[in-house]
Amino acid sequence: MTQPDIRQYQAHAASTDTLGRVICSARNQHFVVDGPVQNGCPGEAVTPAELFLSGVAACGVELVQVLAKSEALPLEAIAVEISGAMDRSRPPRPDVSLFNSVRLCFRMKGVTEQQGRKLLDAFKGR
């Protein structure tokens, strides 16, 4: 019987003496996250929404690199730009804060347009 491929991740967040400033950690990496100025928070460090979008973009970069390697495609570089819009006057659900829209733009170097589309299709299928 084969064992499932289970990956577990853990992160930690704790308040500070400054309203809306949070110290976060994942493994031995530590970073500051600030709530947005609109919430009465500092807004100096990356915000939770920006951190969420950054995580999605980083996942896109890493996963496309892995997919290209597994397909032996000559991907030299990849960049992902992500933007999200949150319209608080028209929430998708009234009980939670959600993005109304999120847009990703992939830029790849070293692959043909056809190979790039193949990689994006594989990414979307994951």
Phi and psi in degrees as a GROMACS rama.xvg file:
@    title "Ramachandran Plot"
@    xaxis  label "Phi"
@    yaxis  label "Psi"
@TYPE xy
-84.5376  147.72  THR-2
-87.6495  144.491  GLN-3
-67.4285  151.841  PRO-4
-86.3896  84.6912  ASP-5
-100.03  126.481  ILE-6
-115.089  129.479  ARG-7
-117.186  140.486  GLN-8
-127.969  150.935  TYR-9
-143.68  141.104  GLN-10
-139.066  164.241  ALA-11
-136.785  141.992  HIS-12
-135.692  137.67  ALA-13
-139.716  144.853  ALA-14
-69.4291  162.35  SER-15
-122.099  -174.037  THR-16
-73.8516  -10.7049  ASP-17
-100.419  124.867  THR-18
-55.0794  126.384  LEU-19
83.0621  -0.839806  GLY-20
-99.5616  130.063  ARG-21
-126.73  136.778  VAL-22
-98.6491  122.809  ILE-23
-115.18  155.612  CYS-24
-149.263  147.481  SER-25
-140.364  119.188  ALA-26
54.6239  -121.707  ARG-27
-105.816  20.41  ASN-28
-103.253  132.931  GLN-29
-126.319  141.632  HIS-30
-155.165  160.204  PHE-31
-101.136  138.924  VAL-32
-127.092  133.178  VAL-33
-114.711  141.069  ASP-34
-67.891  161.405  GLY-35
-72.7847  155.281  PRO-36
-56.6161  -36.2509  VAL-37
-59.0857  -22.9332  GLN-38
-94.909  7.7135  ASN-39
80.7211  18.9972  GLY-40
-103.005  169.57  CYS-41
-60.7796  -42.8072  PRO-42
67.6172  14.9595  GLY-43
-85.5874  -42.1545  GLU-44
-89.7595  174.983  ALA-45
-56.6006  141.746  VAL-46
-90.2424  164.327  THR-47
-56.9182  -39.7123  PRO-48
-65.2192  -41.8018  ALA-49
-65.8976  -38.0323  GLU-50
-64.5359  -41.9248  LEU-51
-60.3846  -49.9736  PHE-52
-62.0664  -39.6502  LEU-53
-61.5986  -39.2056  SER-54
-62.7547  -41.677  GLY-55
-65.4432  -44.1321  VAL-56
-64.0342  -43.6501  ALA-57
-62.3491  -39.2387  ALA-58
-61.0655  -41.7884  CYS-59
-61.6531  -44.6432  GLY-60
-62.2373  -52.7162  VAL-61
-62.4461  -45.6569  GLU-62
-67.0148  -41.5239  LEU-63
-65.0139  -37.0168  VAL-64
-60.7357  -45.1292  GLN-65
-64.8198  -42.2178  VAL-66
-63.7781  -42.0968  LEU-67
-62.5733  -42.9848  ALA-68
-62.8286  -42.9364  LYS-69
-67.0753  -25.6737  SER-70
-97.2987  2.98239  GLU-71
55.8846  39.9386  ALA-72
-91.9574  143.91  LEU-73
-81.828  47.2109  PRO-74
-65.7939  119.832  LEU-75
-93.5058  -37.1381  GLU-76
-157.665  154.003  ALA-77
-145.056  143.019  ILE-78
-134.801  141.756  ALA-79
-124.872  126.767  VAL-80
-107.15  134.051  GLU-81
-130.147  140.752  ILE-82
-137.418  146.472  SER-83
-135.827  148.025  GLY-84
-123.328  133.56  ALA-85
-124.13  107.818  MET-86
-97.8065  100.08  ASP-87
-66.8539  -16.8842  ARG-88
-82.5835  -15.3062  SER-89
-137.823  67.1238  ARG-90
-70.0445  143.675  PRO-91
-61.9857  -32.6101  PRO-92
-137.151  137.409  ARG-93
-76.5369  -15.0901  PRO-94
-94.1789  -8.95271  ASP-95
-144.695  160.63  VAL-96
-88.1601  121.791  SER-97
-133.789  155.155  LEU-98
-72.4841  137.156  PHE-99
-76.0476  -31.7305  ASN-100
-153.166  149.879  SER-101
-137.642  134.886  VAL-102
-127.86  129.983  ARG-103
-112.083  140.031  LEU-104
-127.231  116.723  CYS-105
-98.6298  135.335  PHE-106
-125.384  124.303  ARG-107
-123.596  146.764  MET-108
-122.444  136.541  LYS-109
101.298  -9.03244  GLY-110
-118.028  156.438  VAL-111
-74.1863  167.474  THR-112
-60.1317  -40.3503  GLU-113
-63.8838  -42.7349  GLN-114
-65.9962  -38.6664  GLN-115
-62.4502  -42.2468  GLY-116
-64.1695  -38.2584  ARG-117
-61.8658  -43.5206  LYS-118
-64.9038  -41.6857  LEU-119
-65.4002  -40.1689  LEU-120
-61.6595  -41.526  ASP-121
-65.3986  -40.1543  ALA-122
-61.0152  -46.4155  PHE-123
-63.1367  -29.4673  LYS-124
-78.879  -6.1482  GLY-125
